[in-house]
Amino acid sequence: MVIEIKRRAMNTIEAAAAYVEGLNTVGSGERWMENIVEEIYRIASSKAKFVFCKNASLAKFKYRCYSYKGWVIAFRISDAKFEVCRFIWGKKLV
């Protein structure tokens, strides 16, 4: 299965990693980003069935959602491709 992280989602991940690094020691942002990417690969390889997002603005695009440490990973999945489309701080979804 091909795993693709769209530019919009990657921009958010990179900005959050820079913020984490600004708060902590050098290299902490990179480690945080590696953990997120590992989690995305773990979700993609999972046999679980994911339902569509409950949030209306995400559901209209037929995204499936997964919550990870306060973040929402919105993605599409097919037989051949796992596509991360959005990476959103959970408290921003209302």
C-alpha positions in Angstrom: 0.0 0.0 0.0 1.2 3.5 -0.9 1.2 6.0 1.9 1.0 9.6 0.9 1.0 12.7 3.2 -0.5 15.6 1.3 1.2 19.0 1.4 -1.4 20.6 3.6 -1.1 18.0 6.2 2.7 18.0 6.0 2.8 21.8 6.4 0.9 21.5 9.7 3.1 18.6 10.9 6.2 20.7 10.2 4.8 23.8 11.8 3.9 21.9 15.0 7.3 20.2 15.0 9.0 23.7 14.9 6.7 24.8 17.7 7.7 21.8 19.8 11.3 22.4 19.1 11.0 26.0 20.2 9.5 24.9 23.5 12.0 22.1 24.2 15.6 21.1 23.3 17.2 20.9 19.9 16.0 17.8 18.0 12.8 17.4 20.0 10.7 18.6 17.0 12.3 16.1 14.7 11.6 13.3 17.2 8.0 14.5 17.6 7.6 14.4 13.8 9.1 10.9 13.6 6.5 9.7 16.1 3.7 11.2 14.1 4.9 9.6 10.9 5.3 6.2 12.7 1.7 6.5 13.9 0.5 7.2 10.4 2.3 4.1 9.1 0.8 2.1 12.0 -2.7 3.3 11.1 -2.2 2.5 7.5 -1.1 -1.1 8.2 -4.0 -1.6 10.6 -6.7 -4.0 9.8 -9.3 -1.9 11.6 -12.3 -0.4 9.8 -12.4 3.3 10.2 -15.7 5.3 10.1 -16.1 8.6 8.4 -15.4 11.7 10.5 -18.1 13.0 12.8 -17.2 16.6 12.0 -19.4 17.8 9.1 -16.6 19.8 7.4 -14.4 16.7 7.2 -17.2 14.2 6.5 -18.3 16.1 3.4 -14.9 15.1 1.8 -15.4 11.5 2.9 -12.4 11.7 5.2 -11.9 9.1 7.9 -10.5 10.4 11.2 -8.2 9.1 13.8 -7.4 10.9 17.1 -3.8 10.8 18.3 -2.6 12.8 21.4 -5.0 15.7 20.8 -4.5 15.7 17.0 -6.9 14.6 14.4 -5.5 12.7 11.4 -8.0 12.9 8.5 -7.3 10.5 5.7 -8.8 8.6 2.8 -8.1 4.9 2.3 -8.5 2.6 -0.7 -7.1 -0.8 -1.6 -3.9 0.7 -3.0 -3.5 4.0 -1.3 -3.5 5.6 2.2 -3.7 9.3 1.8 -3.3 11.7 4.8 -5.2 14.8 3.8 -5.4 16.9 7.0 -3.6 17.1 10.3 -5.7 19.2 12.7 -5.4 20.2 16.4 -8.5 18.6 17.9 -9.6 21.7 19.8 -9.9 23.6 16.6 -12.7 21.3 15.4 -16.0 22.6 16.8 
